[in-house]
Every structure is written in C-alpha cells, then in structure tokens.
C-alpha cells in the first residue's frame, strides 16, 4: 500500500513563510513527477508547482518567485517552501506523485494523492 502524508500547514500572517512536506511510503519502485496542488473554498483544484525526476520545475504564474518546490529522492519526499504569503494563498494544499509501485509481484503505475494540509493566511 502506498501512502502520501503531508505536513507543515498552518495559520500565518501575510508576508510569512511555511514549508510543506510530503513523504511517500510503501512498496515504491520509483517516483516520476511530484507536484503540489491547492484548492481554495469554492474554487477548482489548481496545479501550483511540479518537479520532475530530473529536478526540472515549473510553477503557476501567481506563485513564481515566492514558492520553491524541491525533492529528496532518498527520502521519497517533496517539499514546498512558501514565502511572502498572501491571503489569496489560503487553501488546502495537496501533494501528488506519479509513481511505480509493487503489487502482487508486478510493477504498476499510478497517481497518488496526499490527504491535504490547510494553509491559512491572515491579512
């Protein structure tokens, strides 16, 4: 069984910083792209940042220069450093991993999601 567990959310004032973490565990063979999404109340889930297995990164325009995605392949963990937080960054942040895992002796592919971590920014 594969699990993604996020941590690091919380309540911060505008201008503050947070570091989100997402650790994957289980019978993992390899992890391809890892990403962070967010969903604000009443809005659709949106892609915030993505990092490939080769450490290429991409960000949605609204977070460029403030958010940094990184990964530690030895720990199967992806991070999101969030600086200069704004009230509009308030959302539940979800991590996503495209990975290969072992099940019943076979290597399979799937996308997995974390449970989400709440980030609330006060003005």
SVG drawing of the C-alpha trace seen along z (x, -y; Angstrom):
<svg xmlns="http://www.w3.org/2000/svg" viewBox="-18 -42 37 54">
<polyline fill="none" stroke="black" stroke-width="0.4" points="0.0,0.0 1.4,-3.4 0.7,-6.5 1.5,-10.2 1.5,-12.1 1.7,-15.9 2.7,-18.1 3.7,-21.7 0.4,-23.7 -0.9,-26.2 -2.1,-29.7 0.4,-32.5 0.2,-36.2 0.6,-37.8 4.2,-38.0 5.2,-35.0 6.6,-31.6 5.8,-28.0 7.5,-24.8 5.2,-21.9 6.5,-18.4 5.0,-15.3 6.5,-11.8 5.7,-8.8 5.9,-5.4 5.1,-1.8 6.3,0.6 7.6,-2.1 9.7,-1.3 10.3,-4.8 8.7,-8.2 8.4,-10.3 6.9,-13.7 5.9,-15.1 3.6,-18.1 1.7,-20.4 -1.9,-21.4 -4.2,-23.7 -7.9,-24.1 -9.4,-27.2 -13.1,-27.3 -15.5,-27.4 -12.7,-27.0 -11.3,-24.2 -8.1,-22.4 -5.2,-24.0 -1.6,-23.0 0.8,-25.1 4.2,-23.6 5.7,-20.4 9.1,-18.8 10.3,-16.0 12.5,-13.1 15.3,-15.1 14.6,-18.1 13.1,-20.3 10.5,-22.6 7.5,-24.6 5.2,-27.0 1.8,-28.6 2.3,-32.3 0.8,-33.5 3.4,-31.8 6.6,-32.4 9.3,-34.0 7.6,-33.1 7.2,-29.3 10.0,-26.8 9.5,-23.1 12.2,-20.6 12.6,-16.9 14.7,-14.4 14.7,-11.2 16.4,-9.2 13.5,-10.0 10.8,-9.9 9.8,-13.4 8.7,-16.6 8.8,-20.0 7.2,-23.3 8.8,-26.4 6.3,-29.2 7.5,-32.7 5.8,-36.1 2.4,-34.5 -0.7,-36.4 -4.3,-35.9 -5.1,-34.6 -2.8,-31.7 -5.2,-30.3 -6.2,-26.8 -5.9,-23.2 -2.6,-22.1 -2.3,-18.5 0.7,-16.7 0.6,-14.3 3.1,-11.7 3.2,-9.8 5.0,-6.6 5.6,-3.0 4.9,-0.5 5.0,3.2 1.8,5.1 1.3,8.9 4.8,9.3 4.1,6.7 5.4,3.2 2.4,0.9 1.9,-2.8 -0.5,-5.2 -1.0,-8.7 -1.3,-9.1 -2.6,-12.0 -2.0,-13.1 -4.8,-13.9 -4.2,-17.7 -2.9,-20.2 -4.6,-23.5 -2.7,-26.8 -4.5,-29.9 -3.0,-33.4 -4.4,-36.2 -4.2,-39.8"/>
</svg>
